[in-house]
Every structure is written in C-alpha cells, then in structure tokens.
C-alpha cells in the first residue's frame, strides 16, 4: 500500500481528501458541506443552464498554473465600489461555484466503483509480495545447508578437470594458429611455382580455419594478412592471365582458369582477358613501331616514347617500312592466334563439362557453370569482331602514316601482299571483309598508282625515244607466262589471296585447303614466307645468240613453222592474215616449202619479234595486273592505265614509221576509218600536244595535261632514208611486228582482264579490244607502204614508157625495155629483202604486204604510163598487153603472192581501148577507180579510130560530171 502511495506521490497524484486539504482557506470556505451538496443535488437545475454557467467561468480558473484567486478578483474591482454591483457579482460567483461543485460531486460519485476495485487489487498485490518474501527466505536457508553439505576439495577437483579440458582445447587451437601463421611461406612458394589453384585453395582453407578461431585477438591480424595475400594472388593471377594474350600455353591457361573458378570469378576473368587483349594489341604494335623509329633515328631521344601511336607511324622511313610492317603483322598474328587458341580451349572444356549429373547439388552447381559457360562463349564470340577491329585500326594507322607514292613497285607489291594476307587472316578469324583495311589500302593504292603510272608513261616515252628498234633475242617458245610478273596467273588461288603464296610449289596445294590458323597453330607465321619465296622467282626467256642450240639451228629448215612450242592460248588466237582462217596443222611439206620464199625465215627460228621496250611494256602489264589481282576495287583504274600503255606504244610506232602525207593522196585506203578514229582518240586523250608546240586552246586545263604525255620522237640512231637498208625496213619490221605481238598478248589476257573488270565497266574493255587492240595489224599497210613507194623507181619507169612508140602498125613479138627494167627493180627488191631477213625475220604477212604494195604501185604506174600516151593504135594496145603479160609471168616467179594485186586494174584499162561509144560511157560511170586524167586520155586516144568528135565531147562531159562533186 505504501509503495502505491509513493508511486502516486512521484506522479503528483493525491487522494480526494488530500486534494481537498490543499485548497486555500478561502476555497475551503467555498466548498459546500455534504448537506449542501445533497441539497444541491436535490435542487432541480436545468443541465443546459448549468452548462452555460460553467462555460461563463473565466479561462484562468481552468489553468493548471497556481495563482492567487483573491488577488485576481480584487484587481478586477473598479476604483469606485458599488455595493449592489458587488453583491450581484458575488451571487454570480456563488452560482458558478455551486455549478462547479455539483459537477465535481457527480464525477466523484461516478468514479467511486472503479476506485474501490483498484484499491482491492492493490491489497491483493501486497499479500502476494509478502508470500514471495517468505519463499526467498526459505531458499536462502536451504542454500546455506547445501554449502555446508559439500566439501571444498570435491568442488576444486571438478574445477581443475574442467580447466584441464579447456587448456587441452586451447593447445590444439594454438597449434592450428601457429600453422596458419606459417602458411604465408608456403603460399609464396606456390605462387613462384605458378600453382595458382593450389595457392587459392590453401588460402581459402586458411580463411575458413581462421574464422573458427576469430575469438582470439591474434586471429584478427591473421585474417587481415590472409585477405591481403588473397588480393596479392588475384593480382598475380591477373598478370598471368595477361601473359596468355601473346603466347598461349595450354597448361598455364588451364591453371589460371581453374584458379578463377575457385575464386568464383569466371565471368570477371573473361572481362579482364578481353581488356588484356586490347592492351596487348596496343602495346605490341607500339613497341614494334617504336623500335624501328628509334633504330632509324639513331639516337636515344625519348621523345618518341611519349608520342601517340598514330604520330609515331609517320616517323617510319621508306627503308624500314616493309620490315616494320612484316614484324607488325607477325606480332598481331601472335595475339590473334592466342585468342583463337583461347576459344579452342573453352570449346574443348565445354565438350568435357556437358555431361549430365546425378545428384541435385551437383545439378545446381552444373546450372551455375552452364550460365558461366554461356557468358564466356558469348563474350568470346563478341570479342572476335572487337579484336579484329582493333587490329584493323592499328594497321590502318600504320598504312596511312607513310606516303607510298615514291615506293618501288616490288616494295609496294610486297606491302599489298602483306596486307592481303592480313585481310585473309581477318576473314578466317571472324569472317570479316576488312572494310577498314580495304579502304585504307585502296587510298594508298590509288595515290601510288597515279604517280607510278605517270612515271611509267614518262619512262616508256624515254625508252621509245632511245629505242633503236633492234630485235630482242628471245627463245622460240617464249610466252608471257615465263615472266615472273605473270607467275601469279599460273596458280589456282583466289585473287583475294596474297600472290606470293601462289608461286609456291604444287606440294602446297594440300596446305592451301587448310586455314592459316590450322597451318600455323603450333609453329610458324604466315607473314614469314615473303623472304623465302622472293628468291624462287627466276626466268629464262632470252636466247644466247639468236639460236637456242646448235641442234635447233640445224633443224630450222626441217621444223620450220612448227607450233609445238607455242602456248595453247596463242595457238587459238593465231589466224592467217589473208584468209582469216586458222592454219591447217596437217599442211604438206611442199606447202610449207612454198611459203619459204616469201617468209624470209630460212635462217632464224620462229621466235617472236619484239624489242626491249616491248618486253618492258609486257612486264609493266604484268605488274599492273598483279596489283589489280590483289586490289579489285581499283581494277578499272588499272585496266584503263594498261590500255594507255598499249595506246602510247601504238601511237609511237605510227608516229615513227607510219605518218606520211604521201599515201593520203594515193587513194589506196591504207588507213581504215577505225584505225584513223583510234589514232585521233589517242592523240586527244593521251598526247600532250602543247608540249610539242602544236596549236591548242589557251584554256586547256592543267589537270588534263597532268594525265597526258608528250608525243615521242624517233631516235636519231634510227635511219629511215637509206635505200640500202630498204629505208629502215628492219627497224620497221621490228617495231610493227612487236606491236602485233603485243596485241596478241593482250588478246590472250582478255578473258583474265574480263573477270577482274566490274560489270558496269566491261563495255570499256570490249571497246578497247575491238577498237584499239584489233587495229594493231592494220598499221602494217601504212608503215610498209612507205618502203614499197621508195624501194622501186617508179618515176624512171614512167620516163621509159614515155619514150615508147605506141601508134605502130604491126603486131610486135618482143616486149619493151621498161618491163625488163621494172623486173630488175623487183629482183633487186627481193635481194634486199633477203639481206634484211638475215638480221631480222620477215614474217609471211609482212612480206605479203610489202609485195602487195610494190605490185599495186607498179601496176598503177603502168596505168599512169599508158594514160600518158598521146597516140595509140590497136597494135599498140596489143603491145601493152604483151608487156603486161611478160611482167606478170616474170613477177610470179619472184613471189608466191596470189592473186597478183590490181592485175584486173591494168588489164581492164588496156581493154577499154576497144570499147564502143556506148560501152565506153558505161565504162566511165562504173570505173571510178581511175583518175579523170586516165579516163580522159582513154577517150582522146580512141578519137579517130572508132570514136568521133561528137562522141568524144559527150564522153568528156560525162567524165566532167563525175569529177564535179569531188571539187
């Protein structure tokens, strides 16, 4: 009870009696007695009025703060007091007090049952506390009895036993702690041995053991030390992982992956591995290029080490460019090979680990490993493209870092070869088309090729201007495939593959079926073969002294015109110049012997006729095709330049030997419209006429002139005015036939060029062959016509014919002297042809053209001579026929050319003398091949014999009508 009272005192609570006692004396007087309270309760008061009275009480009376009520009311009194007012105010306060007192009394009566109930609970609590005190007293008494009932010795024995057990456990723990303390030495040894899985396993076991003894203060330090050791192992593991990027070792990589598996960081390891590969690519290329830059700089300046890789590439010299590029590609190959072998390792592991598991725990673990394997697989596959992209960007920076426009051709081909091989590696590595590399090498190739082609055209002009048009002795079985520039065509490799490999022996065919990564998986490098294959390219195309051997010299007559050593592709392109048909292989020996007369080939083998310049052009074409073979995107540019080489050679031969105003007026149609169009096109598109002082427009663009070459000039050593050499016939034959040979080689290359050409540009190639290459043989006519026009003295023949009397009255049996003189000229011409053929083989088409020109000119001279006759009788006409028949008979013994050219031209003119007036008129209209002078003379000579003056005037008028449109 006392405790409850004290609790109430602490809470500031008081009993109703105490609360009543605390009121001030004045307030005690105001509290009504029980009787008054009873009276108040008994008095009927309106609850609403009572509530209004309570609400009218000032707020200050309801405040919890204590204050002096008397003082408060006195202060409210006015300065002047009014008794009535005071009494009214007092009555008001009494009514308010009565209302409050009644309200309090009601509340006390309302709460009294709860108060009584609580008081009962307090009384029950007091009783329970007294019972608890009795129980405690009994317990203390019984404990005292227990203490007195046991001896201290027995309790001490039990205490010592317990202490012994504790100390034994402590000793065991201390021994374990001692072992843990010494594990750092073993961990260091295992790290030196690169036994990362063992080290991690040991470290994890130590951490597990340390967690068991964490209640020892020394263990906290050991835990920290073990954590540091584990972090150190991870760092060394990361370094070990980075080493696999350059030199992949299966056992080493297996240890590293097992270690990461123990750490549960398989995915992290894969992320780190890709970062290391990216870093390895950068570091590798930087170190390779830096090494060459410092080597070429020749000083120990460290400024290069601070440069960016792209800037460093610009310091590579031309001499070190290819070795550096090769080493760069070798280093990048090693990195990509390591990545390839890494993927192989993971694929092998996947095959071993995809075995089904029996128990559930293993299955759960297997599910986790499946997730890891799936992540690793996707990461590696995605990394292929990323790694190759990095390689391309590094190679691109190196390729574009140097201006290759001044490289030697062979060096540039080696660069293309290396990059082509690198693109092949990329295709096998990740199936990439290497657009970055293709674009960069295309930029360099276009730039290089422009300069290279310009220099080669200038070089070709120099060769042509210094060419003496002497025969270059080559073997009879020579063909372009024997030149090392065309070796690449003999291999059945894809054009996208590097050409250096194409020159390898046939034993490499089986290796070609394997990918580069299969061939060089264990050893070797695909970029090491260039130096090995370079020395293998040899060629043997030159004859020693014009004959390949003594036996061959002896068998010239026997094996004449044999085509056993002619390449198949050239056999099918050869056709007879006269008939256009392929030669019959089963021709009889008599037929072959009959050709010997005109072929002038009795002392030479049937070797191709070409010059050193021709050989250089063919080699250039081979080099161009090599470049085109590697770089198909610039194929059209290269083929266009190839066509310019042929165009310039053709134009030079025409300019040197075929340009002459004499044949323009001959009416023989020596230059076809197609050939004339071709020559005009070449002159407009390729020849810089301004350089030779010809009239050009003032506004000719400088850019156009860059693409043009000045017209070449014939060497002063070449003499074309000496009649003893048939006006340079040997040089003309060599020049013209070398052009024809060049055209034949172009024909044999057409199918190969066509496969290289983009589909949209193929019409250009077809037009080039139909309009230009095929016209090469047409140059024979104008070139050899100049020789034919000068070789025989046609003017002398006209003078001799002018001295002959044709108005004779009897038929003569003896021909005139001018025929013998003409035939003697032909015999001398034939002898000089044989003299020339001792130095240069004169092919049958050439001799045929020469004889055809000479005979045509002779026949036209005969007609001109006959047209100069003032008077002629029928007997005179018969003499003309006799002279011409004598000329034909002797001429057929000198040449095998059949039929004799322009034979009908002479015979028809002679026979026209016998025509009647009407027939003569029809003859004049139909035979426009005769000149107006020749037709007019025919009419004048016939006057008096069978044509009168009137008919003569009519015929001359007809001739004049024919001539009028030509004026």
Secondary structure, 3 states (H helix, E strand, C coil): CHHHHHHHHHCCCCCHHHHHHCCCHHHHHHCCCHHHHHHHHHCCCCHHHHHHHHHHCCHHHHCCCCCCHHHHHHHHCCCCCCHHHHHHHHHHHHHHHHHHHHHHHHHHHHHHHHHHHHHHHHHHHHHHHHHHHHHHHHHHHHHHHHHHHCCHHHHHHHHHHHHHHHHHHHHHHHHHHHHHHHHHHHHHHHHHCCCHHHHHHHHHHHHHHHHHCCCCHHHHHHHHHHHHHHHHHHHHHHHHHHHCCCCCCHHHHHHHHHHHHHHCCHHHHHHHHHHHHHHHHHHHHHHHHHHHHHHHHCCCCHHHHHCCHHHHHCCCCHHHHHHHHHHHHHHHHHHHHHHHHHHHHHHHHHHHHCCCCCCHHHHHHHHHHHHHHHHHHHHHHHHHHHHHHHHHHHHHHHHHCCCCCCCCHHHHHHHHHHHHHHHHHHHHHHCCCCHHHHHHHHHHHHHHHHHHHHHHHHHHHHHHHHCCCCCCCECCCCCHHHCHHHHHHHCCCCCCCCHHHHCCCHHHHHHHCCCHHHHCCCCCCCCCHHHHHHCCCCCCCECCCCCCCHHHHHCCCCCCCCCCCCCHHHHCCCCCCCCCCCCCCCCCHHHHHHHHHHHCCCCCCCCCCCCHHHHHHHHHHHHHHHHHHHCHHHHHHHHHHHHHHHHHHHHHHHHHHHCCCHHHHCCCCCCCHHHHHHHHHHHHHCEEHHHHCCCCCCCCCHHHHHCCEECCCCCCCCCCCCHHHCCCHHHHHHHHHHHHHHHHHHHHHHHHHHHHCCHHHHHHHHHHHHHCHHHHHHHHHHHHHHHHHHHCCHHHHHHHHHCCCCCCCCCCCCCCHHHHHHHHHHHHHHHHHHHHHCCCCCCHHHHHHHHHHHHHHHHHHHHHHHHCCCCCCHHHHHHHHHHHHHHHHHHHHHCCCCCCCCHHHHHHHHHHHHCCHHHHHHHHHHCCCCCHHHHHHHHHHHECCCECHHHHHHHHHHHHHHHHCCC
